[in-house]
Amino acid sequence: ALAEMIEQIDIHTNSGLAIEDCLNKVYLKLTISDDFFLEIAKHRALRRLFSSVASSYGVENPRLEIVSQAGPWTSEIDDPHSFMLHATTQAMSAILGGTDALLVEPFYNIFPNKPALAERIARNISTILSEESYLNKMVDPAVGSYYIEQLTESLYNNALDLLKKIEAAGGISKIDVESFNPEAL
């Protein structure tokens, strides 16, 4: 996503748009998996990567909006209680990782005859996490966790190395996909 963003920034700045205007209008949408700690680290590493990219353009303290989407695509769930646990865990990992906006998709196939219930449950997950767990009151609840810090650092370094390789090859639109690990892309 960042390699594509860099190409878009270059296109817009080459057409006359100021770099600050480009960077301050960026939002990235992430889907959330069931890997709790990885998702926290992924969100944190993405912010650091965005700051690194912005610094390379001479912009300090850019504003990045991360929109995280939790949903039923990560596993085969056929039980309403399991869905609530999965969706809540996904949402909590995004919040702890520092997302700015959260979308929790309703799981209609669990409630095929009750779409309003599916929507209500999905809607209430973020409300419960903010109002009952006070996750909206903390600045960075994951700071200081050795495991999360190490995982974030590892993701950041690996992604930065990959981003440098992509840029050295001429950008995302010019790379030979065969020469890159598909999972890394």
N, CA, C and O atoms as a DFTB+ gen file, in Angstrom:
740 C
 N C O
     1  1       0.823      -1.193       0.000
     2  2       0.000       0.000       0.000
     3  2       0.867       1.257       0.000
     4  3       0.547       2.236      -0.674
     5  1       1.964       1.227       0.757
     6  2       2.822       2.413       0.804
     7  2       3.551       2.641      -0.512
     8  3       3.762       3.786      -0.910
     9  1       3.937       1.567      -1.191
    10  2       4.605       1.727      -2.483
    11  2       3.654       2.362      -3.496
    12  3       4.063       3.213      -4.287
    13  1       2.393       1.951      -3.473
    14  2       1.393       2.573      -4.346
    15  2       1.161       4.022      -3.947
    16  3       0.996       4.887      -4.808
    17  1       1.147       4.289      -2.650
    18  2       0.959       5.652      -2.166
    19  2       2.103       6.551      -2.641
    20  3       1.872       7.693      -3.040
    21  1       3.332       6.040      -2.598
    22  2       4.483       6.825      -3.050
    23  2       4.326       7.194      -4.517
    24  3       4.590       8.333      -4.903
    25  1       3.899       6.242      -5.335
    26  2       3.696       6.550      -6.755
    27  2       2.612       7.606      -6.947
    28  3       2.759       8.506      -7.773
    29  1       1.530       7.498      -6.189
    30  2       0.459       8.495      -6.295
    31  2       0.942       9.872      -5.840
    32  3       0.606      10.885      -6.454
    33  1       1.719       9.905      -4.780
    34  2       2.271      11.183      -4.307
    35  2       3.148      11.797      -5.386
    36  3       3.052      12.993      -5.659
    37  1       4.005      10.983      -6.002
    38  2       4.875      11.492      -7.061
    39  2       4.069      12.025      -8.240
    40  3       4.402      13.068      -8.802
    41  1       3.027      11.321      -8.610
    42  2       2.169      11.780      -9.715
    43  2       1.546      13.126      -9.382
    44  3       1.560      14.041     -10.205
    45  1       0.997      13.250      -8.173
    46  2       0.317      14.493      -7.796
    47  2       1.283      15.650      -7.587
    48  3       0.981      16.783      -7.963
    49  1       2.442      15.381      -6.993
    50  2       3.399      16.482      -6.801
    51  2       4.004      16.909      -8.134
    52  3       4.308      18.088      -8.320
    53  1       4.183      15.976      -9.060
    54  2       4.683      16.339     -10.386
    55  2       3.673      17.173     -11.166
    56  3       4.044      17.908     -12.081
    57  1       2.393      17.059     -10.802
    58  2       1.379      17.871     -11.478
    59  2       1.126      19.189     -10.743
    60  3       0.230      19.947     -11.115
    61  1       1.922      19.463      -9.692
    62  2       1.847      20.771      -9.052
    63  2       1.257      20.818      -7.656
    64  3       1.240      21.884      -7.041
    65  1       0.776      19.710      -7.138
    66  2       0.204      19.707      -5.792
    67  2       1.333      19.693      -4.760
    68  3       2.323      18.980      -4.926
    69  1       1.184      20.469      -3.713
    70  2       2.198      20.537      -2.660
    71  2       2.269      19.209      -1.914
    72  3       1.250      18.558      -1.682
    73  1       3.488      18.816      -1.542
    74  2       3.683      17.535      -0.867
    75  2       2.916      17.467       0.449
    76  3       2.381      16.414       0.797
    77  1       2.855      18.573       1.182
    78  2       2.120      18.587       2.456
    79  2       0.640      18.304       2.226
    80  3       0.005      17.593       3.005
    81  1       0.097      18.868       1.146
    82  2      -1.315      18.627       0.830
    83  2      -1.560      17.159       0.488
    84  3      -2.578      16.584       0.872
    85  1      -0.620      16.565      -0.232
    86  2      -0.760      15.138      -0.568
    87  2      -0.724      14.280       0.691
    88  3      -1.597      13.439       0.905
    89  1       0.277      14.496       1.510
    90  2       0.466      13.636       2.681
    91  2      -0.624      13.807       3.723
    92  3      -0.977      12.848       4.410
    93  1      -1.158      14.997       3.852
    94  2      -2.183      15.226       4.868
    95  2      -3.573      14.788       4.431
    96  3      -4.535      14.931       5.185
    97  1      -3.685      14.260       3.225
    98  2      -4.972      13.757       2.750
    99  2      -4.988      12.229       2.651
   100  3      -5.946      11.643       2.147
   101  1      -3.934      11.599       3.130
   102  2      -3.811      10.147       3.007
   103  2      -4.586       9.442       4.108
   104  3      -4.518       9.809       5.282
   105  1      -5.319       8.429       3.699
   106  2      -5.853       7.480       4.675
   107  2      -5.645       6.094       4.094
   108  3      -5.772       5.881       2.888
   109  1      -5.330       5.173       4.957
   110  2      -5.107       3.801       4.533
   111  2      -6.110       2.896       5.226
   112  3      -6.372       3.031       6.421
   113  1      -6.662       1.979       4.460
   114  2      -7.651       1.048       4.996
   115  2      -6.997      -0.321       5.156
   116  3      -6.429      -0.866       4.210
   117  1      -7.086      -0.864       6.359
   118  2      -6.513      -2.167       6.657
   119  2      -7.607      -3.147       7.036
   120  3      -8.547      -2.793       7.747
   121  1      -7.486      -4.368       6.566
   122  2      -8.361      -5.418       7.079
   123  2      -7.641      -6.069       8.254
   124  3      -6.413      -6.146       8.282
   125  1      -8.413      -6.527       9.206
   126  2      -7.852      -7.056      10.445
   127  2      -8.015      -8.570      10.457
   128  3      -9.093      -9.097      10.183
   129  1      -6.935      -9.252      10.777
   130  2      -6.989     -10.715      10.896
   131  2      -7.238     -11.100      12.353
   132  3      -7.418     -10.241      13.216
   133  1      -7.244     -12.385      12.604
   134  2      -7.445     -12.879      13.967
   135  2      -6.158     -12.919      14.784
   136  3      -6.191     -13.292      15.957
   137  1      -5.024     -12.541      14.191
   138  2      -3.748     -12.565      14.911
   139  2      -3.620     -11.288      15.741
   140  3      -3.183     -10.251      15.241
   141  1      -3.999     -11.376      16.990
   142  2      -4.140     -10.223      17.878
   143  2      -2.875      -9.363      17.950
   144  3      -2.927      -8.169      17.655
   145  1      -1.759      -9.946      18.332
   146  2      -0.539      -9.162      18.518
   147  2       0.029      -8.662      17.193
   148  3       0.549      -7.549      17.119
   149  1      -0.069      -9.479      16.155
   150  2       0.414      -9.054      14.843
   151  2      -0.359      -7.835      14.351
   152  3       0.232      -6.922      13.774
   153  1      -1.650      -7.809      14.568
   154  2      -2.455      -6.670      14.123
   155  2      -2.099      -5.393      14.882
   156  3      -2.054      -4.313      14.293
   157  1      -1.849      -5.512      16.169
   158  2      -1.417      -4.338      16.935
   159  2      -0.111      -3.815      16.347
   160  3       0.024      -2.622      16.073
   161  1       0.845      -4.714      16.155
   162  2       2.150      -4.326      15.624
   163  2       2.044      -3.797      14.199
   164  3       2.760      -2.865      13.831
   165  1       1.161      -4.378      13.396
   166  2       0.994      -3.933      12.007
   167  2       0.543      -2.478      11.950
   168  3       1.072      -1.692      11.165
   169  1      -0.417      -2.124      12.766
   170  2      -0.898      -0.741      12.790
   171  2       0.205       0.216      13.245
   172  3       0.382       1.289      12.667
   173  1       0.935      -0.174      14.269
   174  2       2.002       0.675      14.799
   175  2       3.137       0.824      13.785
   176  3       3.663       1.921      13.597
   177  1       3.514      -0.276      13.134
   178  2       4.584      -0.231      12.140
   179  2       4.175       0.622      10.940
   180  3       5.002       1.338      10.376
   181  1       2.915       0.547      10.554
   182  2       2.435       1.343       9.425
   183  2       2.595       2.838       9.700
   184  3       3.012       3.585       8.816
   185  1       2.275       3.274      10.894
   186  2       2.455       4.691      11.244
   187  2       3.921       5.101      11.151
   188  3       4.244       6.172      10.638
   189  1       4.805       4.241      11.650
   190  2       6.239       4.554      11.575
   191  2       6.713       4.601      10.126
   192  3       7.494       5.476       9.753
   193  1       6.243       3.663       9.312
   194  2       6.625       3.652       7.899
   195  2       6.139       4.907       7.192
   196  3       6.868       5.502       6.398
   197  1       4.910       5.305       7.482
   198  2       4.366       6.510       6.868
   199  2       5.200       7.723       7.262
   200  3       5.484       8.579       6.424
   201  1       5.590       7.803       8.520
   202  2       6.436       8.914       8.970
   203  2       7.786       8.893       8.265
   204  3       8.320       9.945       7.912
   205  1       8.340       7.703       8.058
   206  2       9.618       7.586       7.343
   207  2       9.487       8.053       5.900
   208  3      10.354       8.759       5.384
   209  1       8.403       7.655       5.258
   210  2       8.163       8.090       3.875
   211  2       8.004       9.605       3.833
   212  3       8.585      10.265       2.971
   213  1       7.227      10.157       4.750
   214  2       7.016      11.606       4.791
   215  2       8.331      12.337       5.029
   216  3       8.585      13.374       4.417
   217  1       9.165      11.805       5.912
   218  2      10.470      12.427       6.182
   219  2      11.336      12.441       4.935
   220  3      12.091      13.387       4.710
   221  1      11.230      11.394       4.124
   222  2      12.019      11.359       2.888
   223  2      11.585      12.448       1.909
   224  3      12.351      12.832       1.026
   225  1      10.366      12.942       2.064
   226  2       9.877      14.060       1.258
   227  2      10.095      15.399       1.962
   228  3       9.736      16.448       1.427
   229  1      10.682      15.366       3.160
   230  2      10.934      16.591       3.903
   231  2       9.766      17.064       4.741
   232  3       9.736      18.221       5.158
   233  1       8.813      16.202       4.993
   234  2       7.635      16.571       5.787
   235  2       7.728      15.867       7.139
   236  3       7.854      14.645       7.212
   237  1       7.663      16.655       8.195
   238  2       7.706      16.099       9.548
   239  2       6.303      16.092      10.140
   240  3       5.493      16.971       9.847
   241  1       6.025      15.113      10.961
   242  2       4.735      14.971      11.647
   243  2       3.533      14.990      10.704
   244  3       2.616      15.791      10.887
   245  1       3.530      14.123       9.709
   246  2       2.377      14.075       8.802
   247  2       1.174      13.452       9.504
   248  3       1.310      12.741      10.500
   249  1       0.020      13.733       8.969
   250  2      -1.209      13.169       9.525
   251  2      -1.613      11.967       8.669
   252  3      -1.823      12.096       7.463
   253  1      -1.716      10.821       9.294
   254  2      -2.164       9.609       8.613
   255  2      -3.410       9.117       9.303
   256  3      -3.439       8.971      10.525
   257  1      -4.433       8.865       8.528
   258  2      -5.644       8.279       9.089
   259  2      -5.697       6.815       8.679
   260  3      -5.660       6.481       7.495
   261  1      -5.786       5.954       9.680
   262  2      -5.897       4.518       9.433
   263  2      -7.331       4.095       9.723
   264  3      -7.852       4.314      10.817
   265  1      -7.950       3.487       8.728
   266  2      -9.295       2.934       8.870
   267  2      -9.142       1.420       8.880
   268  3      -8.630       0.837       7.925
   269  1      -9.581       0.791       9.949
   270  2      -9.434      -0.657      10.102
   271  2     -10.789      -1.327       9.965
   272  3     -11.799      -0.838      10.471
   273  1     -10.788      -2.451       9.272
   274  2     -12.039      -3.149       9.011
   275  2     -11.971      -4.570       9.556
   276  3     -11.155      -5.382       9.119
   277  1     -12.840      -4.855      10.516
   278  2     -12.965      -6.199      11.081
   279  2     -14.140      -6.883      10.406
   280  3     -15.149      -6.250      10.094
   281  1     -13.999      -8.167      10.188
   282  2     -15.107      -8.842       9.528
   283  2     -14.992     -10.341       9.550
   284  3     -14.048     -10.904      10.105
   285  1     -15.957     -10.976       8.945
   286  2     -16.072     -12.434       9.003
   287  2     -15.185     -13.184       8.021
   288  3     -15.238     -14.413       7.984
   289  1     -14.381     -12.506       7.234
   290  2     -13.628     -13.173       6.180
   291  2     -12.436     -13.961       6.705
   292  3     -11.835     -14.727       5.952
   293  1     -12.081     -13.799       7.958
   294  2     -10.851     -14.409       8.453
   295  2     -11.000     -15.859       8.861
   296  3     -10.001     -16.573       8.949
   297  1     -12.187     -16.308       9.107
   298  2     -12.346     -17.702       9.520
   299  2     -13.765     -18.175       9.257
   300  3     -14.679     -17.384       9.021
   301  1     -13.915     -19.464       9.304
   302  2     -15.232     -20.065       9.122
   303  2     -15.935     -20.086      10.474
   304  3     -15.653     -20.934      11.320
   305  1     -16.827     -19.170      10.660
   306  2     -17.538     -19.069      11.927
   307  2     -19.012     -19.309      11.652
   308  3     -19.590     -18.702      10.751
   309  1     -19.611     -20.189      12.425
   310  2     -21.035     -20.435      12.236
   311  2     -21.808     -20.291      13.543
   312  3     -22.963     -20.707      13.645
   313  1     -21.167     -19.708      14.519
   314  2     -21.788     -19.547      15.827
   315  2     -21.786     -18.067      16.207
   316  3     -20.745     -17.416      16.116
   317  1     -22.917     -17.527      16.627
   318  2     -22.973     -16.100      16.966
   319  2     -21.993     -15.701      18.064
   320  3     -21.421     -14.612      18.017
   321  1     -21.800     -16.558      19.035
   322  2     -20.894     -16.223      20.133
   323  2     -19.444     -16.194      19.657
   324  3     -18.667     -15.332      20.069
   325  1     -19.087     -17.128      18.799
   326  2     -17.734     -17.129      18.233
   327  2     -17.513     -15.884      17.392
   328  3     -16.446     -15.272      17.439
   329  1     -18.539     -15.512      16.615
   330  2     -18.413     -14.295      15.816
   331  2     -18.145     -13.091      16.704
   332  3     -17.265     -12.282      16.407
   333  1     -18.889     -12.966      17.783
   334  2     -18.710     -11.812      18.671
   335  2     -17.303     -11.789      19.256
   336  3     -16.702     -10.722      19.381
   337  1     -16.777     -12.949      19.613
   338  2     -15.412     -13.009      20.142
   339  2     -14.385     -12.629      19.080
   340  3     -13.471     -11.850      19.350
   341  1     -14.533     -13.177      17.869
   342  2     -13.599     -12.859      16.785
   343  2     -13.643     -11.373      16.449
   344  3     -12.605     -10.717      16.372
   345  1     -14.830     -10.853      16.252
   346  2     -14.966      -9.444      15.870
   347  2     -14.462      -8.523      16.977
   348  3     -13.829      -7.507      16.693
   349  1     -14.733      -8.863      18.221
   350  2     -14.268      -8.041      19.337
   351  2     -12.751      -8.074      19.439
   352  3     -12.122      -7.042      19.675
   353  1     -12.164      -9.242      19.266
   354  2     -10.706      -9.358      19.318
   355  2     -10.059      -8.588      18.173
   356  3      -9.054      -7.906      18.372
   357  1     -10.633      -8.694      16.973
   358  2     -10.107      -7.944      15.838
   359  2     -10.197      -6.444      16.104
   360  3      -9.233      -5.710      15.884
   361  1     -11.342      -6.000      16.572
   362  2     -11.537      -4.575      16.839
   363  2     -10.586      -4.088      17.922
   364  3     -10.010      -3.007      17.803
   365  1     -10.419      -4.873      18.969
   366  2      -9.540      -4.466      20.058
   367  2      -8.090      -4.369      19.586
   368  3      -7.372      -3.458      20.000
   369  1      -7.652      -5.279      18.738
   370  2      -6.273      -5.203      18.245
   371  2      -6.062      -3.952      17.400
   372  3      -5.005      -3.325      17.472
   373  1      -7.054      -3.588      16.608
   374  2      -6.935      -2.363      15.806
   375  2      -6.893      -1.127      16.699
   376  3      -6.100      -0.215      16.465
   377  1      -7.738      -1.098      17.714
   378  2      -7.761       0.045      18.634
   379  2      -6.435       0.148      19.382
   380  3      -5.865       1.234      19.484
   381  1      -5.943      -0.971      19.905
   382  2      -4.670      -0.953      20.626
   383  2      -3.513      -0.590      19.704
   384  3      -2.508      -0.039      20.154
   385  1      -3.650      -0.898      18.414
   386  2      -2.626      -0.544      17.440
   387  2      -2.668       0.911      17.020
   388  3      -1.718       1.413      16.419
   389  1      -3.764       1.597      17.331
   390  2      -3.843       3.024      17.038
   391  2      -4.678       3.394      15.833
   392  3      -4.414       4.415      15.198
   393  1      -5.674       2.597      15.499
   394  2      -6.527       2.951      14.370
   395  2      -7.289       4.239      14.658
   396  3      -7.549       4.573      15.814
   397  1      -7.641       4.950      13.605
   398  2      -8.417       6.185      13.753
   399  2      -9.900       5.943      13.572
   400  3     -10.729       6.646      14.151
   401  1     -10.233       4.951      12.771
   402  2     -11.639       4.630      12.521
   403  2     -11.760       3.117      12.427
   404  3     -10.857       2.430      11.950
   405  1     -12.883       2.623      12.889
   406  2     -13.086       1.183      12.942
   407  2     -14.410       0.821      12.291
   408  3     -15.452       1.399      12.598
   409  1     -14.348      -0.150      11.383
   410  2     -15.546      -0.695      10.758
   411  2     -15.644      -2.163      11.152
   412  3     -14.732      -2.943      10.881
   413  1     -16.735      -2.535      11.784
   414  2     -16.967      -3.939      12.117
   415  2     -18.110      -4.409      11.229
   416  3     -19.248      -3.958      11.360
   417  1     -17.785      -5.321      10.326
   418  2     -18.778      -5.815       9.373
   419  2     -19.740      -6.784      10.052
   420  3     -19.306      -7.653      10.808
   421  1     -21.030      -6.648       9.795
   422  2     -21.994      -7.616      10.335
   423  2     -21.791      -8.984       9.686
   424  3     -21.380      -9.081       8.530
   425  1     -22.075     -10.002      10.420
   426  2     -21.922     -11.363       9.925
   427  2     -23.317     -11.898       9.619
   428  3     -23.942     -12.564      10.444
   429  1     -23.787     -11.591       8.417
   430  2     -25.161     -11.913       8.042
   431  2     -25.446     -13.404       7.944
   432  3     -26.578     -13.824       8.182
   433  1     -24.445     -14.218       7.600
   434  2     -24.758     -15.639       7.428
   435  2     -25.018     -16.348       8.759
   436  3     -25.600     -17.432       8.768
   437  1     -24.601     -15.761       9.874
   438  2     -24.945     -16.325      11.183
   439  2     -26.387     -15.981      11.540
   440  3     -27.094     -16.762      12.176
   441  1     -26.799     -14.799      11.115
   442  2     -28.155     -14.327      11.414
   443  2     -28.911     -14.089      10.105
   444  3     -29.309     -12.956       9.836
   445  1     -29.122     -15.126       9.281
   446  2     -29.705     -14.905       7.959
   447  2     -31.104     -14.297       7.995
   448  3     -31.487     -13.568       7.080
   449  1     -31.853     -14.588       9.026
   450  2     -33.215     -14.055       9.114
   451  2     -33.309     -12.846      10.028
   452  3     -34.395     -12.319      10.268
   453  1     -32.175     -12.414      10.531
   454  2     -32.168     -11.295      11.472
   455  2     -31.053     -10.307      11.122
   456  3     -30.120     -10.137      11.908
   457  1     -31.130      -9.658       9.967
   458  2     -30.053      -8.733       9.607
   459  2     -29.912      -7.567      10.587
   460  3     -28.809      -7.061      10.792
   461  1     -31.013      -7.142      11.187
   462  2     -30.934      -6.036      12.152
   463  2     -30.110      -6.443      13.369
   464  3     -29.374      -5.626      13.921
   465  1     -30.231      -7.700      13.791
   466  2     -29.448      -8.185      14.926
   467  2     -27.963      -8.228      14.574
   468  3     -27.123      -7.823      15.377
   469  1     -27.637      -8.715      13.381
   470  2     -26.239      -8.762      12.942
   471  2     -25.639      -7.363      12.924
   472  3     -24.508      -7.163      13.366
   473  1     -26.392      -6.404      12.418
   474  2     -25.916      -5.022      12.364
   475  2     -25.761      -4.434      13.765
   476  3     -24.795      -3.722      14.039
   477  1     -26.705      -4.727      14.644
   478  2     -26.644      -4.191      16.006
   479  2     -25.430      -4.740      16.760
   480  3     -24.737      -3.997      17.455
   481  1     -25.184      -6.017      16.621
   482  2     -24.029      -6.613      17.297
   483  2     -22.735      -5.999      16.771
   484  3     -21.859      -5.627      17.553
   485  1     -22.614      -5.892      15.460
   486  2     -21.409      -5.301      14.875
   487  2     -21.228      -3.857      15.331
   488  3     -20.117      -3.438      15.655
   489  1     -22.298      -3.115      15.354
   490  2     -22.237      -1.702      15.758
   491  2     -21.855      -1.563      17.231
   492  3     -21.102      -0.660      17.598
   493  1     -22.370      -2.448      18.065
   494  2     -22.157      -2.319      19.506
   495  2     -20.781      -2.770      19.975
   496  3     -20.369      -2.428      21.083
   497  1     -20.071      -3.521      19.165
   498  2     -18.744      -3.984      19.582
   499  2     -17.826      -2.806      19.876
   500  3     -17.186      -2.774      20.927
   501  1     -17.750      -1.841      18.971
   502  2     -16.864      -0.700      19.220
   503  2     -17.364       0.158      20.376
   504  3     -16.562       0.728      21.116
   505  1     -18.670       0.253      20.534
   506  2     -19.224       1.015      21.658
   507  2     -18.844       0.368      22.982
   508  3     -18.443       1.055      23.922
   509  1     -18.969      -0.939      23.057
   510  2     -18.613      -1.650      24.291
   511  2     -17.124      -1.489      24.588
   512  3     -16.741      -1.259      25.735
   513  1     -16.284      -1.610      23.556
   514  2     -14.848      -1.471      23.787
   515  2     -14.471      -0.072      24.260
   516  3     -13.568       0.084      25.081
   517  1     -15.153       0.937      23.750
   518  2     -14.805       2.294      24.183
   519  2     -15.442       2.660      25.513
   520  3     -14.785       3.254      26.367
   521  1     -16.698       2.320      25.702
   522  2     -17.410       2.744      26.907
   523  2     -17.191       1.830      28.104
   524  3     -17.176       2.299      29.242
   525  1     -17.022       0.541      27.867
   526  2     -16.849      -0.397      28.978
   527  2     -15.377      -0.662      29.293
   528  3     -15.011      -0.856      30.452
   529  1     -14.539      -0.668      28.261
   530  2     -13.119      -0.959      28.472
   531  2     -12.269       0.301      28.506
   532  3     -11.086       0.249      28.842
   533  1     -12.868       1.426      28.161
   534  2     -12.182       2.725      28.155
   535  2     -10.978       2.752      27.210
   536  3      -9.999       3.454      27.463
   537  1     -11.056       1.993      26.134
   538  2      -9.947       1.998      25.190
   539  2      -9.820       3.328      24.460
   540  3      -8.764       3.631      23.905
   541  1     -10.874       4.117      24.455
   542  2     -10.813       5.428      23.814
   543  2     -10.178       6.479      24.722
   544  3      -9.984       7.618      24.297
   545  1      -9.855       6.124      25.945
   546  2      -9.292       7.077      26.898
   547  2      -7.768       6.984      26.987
   548  3      -7.136       7.821      27.630
   549  1      -7.182       5.989      26.356
   550  2      -5.739       5.784      26.439
   551  2      -5.057       6.299      25.187
   552  3      -5.594       6.187      24.084
   553  1      -3.861       6.869      25.365
   554  2      -3.117       7.376      24.226
   555  2      -2.439       6.232      23.474
   556  3      -2.633       6.087      22.267
   557  1      -1.662       5.436      24.158
   558  2      -0.982       4.308      23.525
   559  2      -0.887       3.166      24.529
   560  3       0.141       3.001      25.186
   561  1      -1.940       2.387      24.652
   562  2      -1.961       1.347      25.679
   563  2      -0.951       0.224      25.459
   564  3      -0.668      -0.528      26.391
   565  1      -0.409       0.094      24.268
   566  2       0.526      -0.998      23.996
   567  2       1.982      -0.599      24.225
   568  3       2.869      -1.451      24.166
   569  1       2.239       0.668      24.481
   570  2       3.617       1.121      24.660
   571  2       4.233       0.434      25.879
   572  3       3.598       0.281      26.923
   573  1       5.481       0.028      25.711
   574  2       6.186      -0.620      26.807
   575  2       6.072      -2.128      26.820
   576  3       6.791      -2.791      27.567
   577  1       5.194      -2.682      26.017
   578  2       5.087      -4.137      25.942
   579  2       6.243      -4.653      25.087
   580  3       6.310      -4.379      23.889
   581  1       7.135      -5.390      25.703
   582  2       8.325      -5.860      25.006
   583  2       7.960      -6.629      23.743
   584  3       8.527      -6.380      22.679
   585  1       7.023      -7.555      23.852
   586  2       6.662      -8.377      22.699
   587  2       6.108      -7.525      21.557
   588  3       6.509      -7.687      20.404
   589  1       5.200      -6.631      21.877
   590  2       4.602      -5.793      20.830
   591  2       5.645      -4.850      20.238
   592  3       5.665      -4.634      19.026
   593  1       6.507      -4.290      21.077
   594  2       7.556      -3.388      20.577
   595  2       8.503      -4.135      19.636
   596  3       8.865      -3.615      18.581
   597  1       8.903      -5.349      20.013
   598  2       9.802      -6.142      19.173
   599  2       9.127      -6.551      17.868
   600  3       9.745      -6.498      16.804
   601  1       7.881      -6.952      17.946
   602  2       7.140      -7.338      16.749
   603  2       6.951      -6.133      15.823
   604  3       7.080      -6.257      14.605
   605  1       6.651      -4.989      16.394
   606  2       6.509      -3.760      15.610
   607  2       7.819      -3.421      14.911
   608  3       7.835      -3.101      13.723
   609  1       8.911      -3.494      15.653
   610  2      10.233      -3.187      15.095
   611  2      10.574      -4.137      13.951
   612  3      11.088      -3.708      12.918
   613  1      10.292      -5.414      14.133
   614  2      10.566      -6.405      13.096
   615  2       9.733      -6.139      11.840
   616  3      10.260      -6.156      10.727
   617  1       8.438      -5.894      12.019
   618  2       7.577      -5.578      10.870
   619  2       8.050      -4.312      10.167
   620  3       8.119      -4.262       8.939
   621  1       8.371      -3.297      10.949
   622  2       8.830      -2.023      10.388
   623  2      10.090      -2.237       9.548
   624  3      10.154      -1.794       8.401
   625  1      11.088      -2.911      10.115
   626  2      12.350      -3.115       9.393
   627  2      12.160      -3.949       8.135
   628  3      12.720      -3.619       7.089
   629  1      11.383      -5.019       8.218
   630  2      11.141      -5.857       7.037
   631  2      10.380      -5.094       5.961
   632  3      10.702      -5.195       4.778
   633  1       9.373      -4.336       6.370
   634  2       8.591      -3.565       5.399
   635  2       9.429      -2.448       4.788
   636  3       9.323      -2.174       3.593
   637  1      10.259      -1.805       5.600
   638  2      11.116      -0.737       5.079
   639  2      12.115      -1.293       4.074
   640  3      12.357      -0.675       3.037
   641  1      12.698      -2.451       4.368
   642  2      13.614      -3.094       3.414
   643  2      12.902      -3.415       2.108
   644  3      13.441      -3.169       1.029
   645  1      11.705      -3.958       2.197
   646  2      10.930      -4.281       1.002
   647  2      10.584      -3.018       0.221
   648  3      10.672      -2.998      -1.007
   649  1      10.194      -1.976       0.926
   650  2       9.856      -0.712       0.276
   651  2      11.071      -0.135      -0.451
   652  3      10.938       0.389      -1.557
   653  1      12.237      -0.228       0.152
   654  2      13.472       0.256      -0.490
   655  2      13.777      -0.550      -1.746
   656  3      14.204       0.016      -2.752
   657  1      13.565      -1.864      -1.701
   658  2      13.793      -2.704      -2.883
   659  2      12.829      -2.333      -4.005
   660  3      13.216      -2.264      -5.172
   661  1      11.586      -2.099      -3.643
   662  2      10.587      -1.716      -4.650
   663  2      10.959      -0.386      -5.279
   664  3      10.885      -0.234      -6.498
   665  1      11.358       0.578      -4.461
   666  2      11.745       1.893      -4.981
   667  2      13.006       1.799      -5.833
   668  3      13.115       2.485      -6.850
   669  1      13.962       0.957      -5.432
   670  2      15.188       0.775      -6.211
   671  2      14.892       0.155      -7.573
   672  3      15.626       0.379      -8.536
   673  1      13.815      -0.624      -7.648
   674  2      13.420      -1.251      -8.913
   675  2      12.602      -0.304      -9.784
   676  3      12.197      -0.682     -10.884
   677  1      12.352       0.914      -9.319
   678  2      11.618       1.887     -10.123
   679  2      10.192       2.118      -9.672
   680  3       9.446       2.839     -10.335
   681  1       9.800       1.529      -8.567
   682  2       8.441       1.729      -8.063
   683  2       7.580       0.500      -8.263
   684  3       7.947      -0.432      -8.979
   685  1       6.447       0.518      -7.627
   686  2       5.558      -0.651      -7.616
   687  2       5.055      -1.015      -9.012
   688  3       4.846      -2.192      -9.307
   689  1       4.862      -0.018      -9.869
   690  2       4.334      -0.319     -11.205
   691  2       5.400      -0.890     -12.139
   692  3       5.075      -1.409     -13.207
   693  1       6.667      -0.798     -11.743
   694  2       7.734      -1.274     -12.613
   695  2       8.421      -2.537     -12.110
   696  3       9.312      -3.060     -12.779
   697  1       8.025      -3.028     -10.957
   698  2       8.731      -4.200     -10.431
   699  2       8.291      -5.465     -11.144
   700  3       7.185      -5.563     -11.675
   701  1       9.189      -6.416     -11.134
   702  2       8.889      -7.746     -11.645
   703  2       8.336      -8.543     -10.474
   704  3       9.074      -8.913      -9.561
   705  1       7.047      -8.804     -10.503
   706  2       6.384      -9.478      -9.390
   707  2       7.016     -10.837      -9.120
   708  3       7.042     -11.291      -7.977
   709  1       7.523     -11.486     -10.156
   710  2       8.135     -12.807      -9.996
   711  2       9.374     -12.752      -9.108
   712  3       9.702     -13.733      -8.441
   713  1      10.066     -11.610      -9.095
   714  2      11.306     -11.522      -8.328
   715  2      11.075     -11.210      -6.857
   716  3      12.008     -11.258      -6.056
   717  1       9.849     -10.894      -6.501
   718  2       9.528     -10.595      -5.107
   719  2       8.706     -11.725      -4.509
   720  3       7.941     -12.390      -5.206
   721  1       8.869     -11.928      -3.233
   722  2       8.067     -12.904      -2.501
   723  2       6.622     -12.414      -2.509
   724  3       6.350     -11.323      -2.009
   725  1       5.686     -13.190      -3.063
   726  2       4.298     -12.731      -3.147
   727  2       3.688     -12.407      -1.783
   728  3       2.869     -11.494      -1.675
   729  1       4.078     -13.144      -0.746
   730  2       3.531     -12.854       0.581
   731  2       4.044     -11.523       1.105
   732  3       3.339     -10.833       1.840
   733  1       5.258     -11.158       0.736
   734  2       5.807      -9.879       1.186
   735  2       5.073      -8.719       0.544
   736  3       4.881      -7.677       1.170
   737  1       4.661      -8.896      -0.710
   738  2       3.930      -7.827      -1.376
   739  2       2.542      -7.725      -0.805
   740  3       1.758      -6.878      -1.235
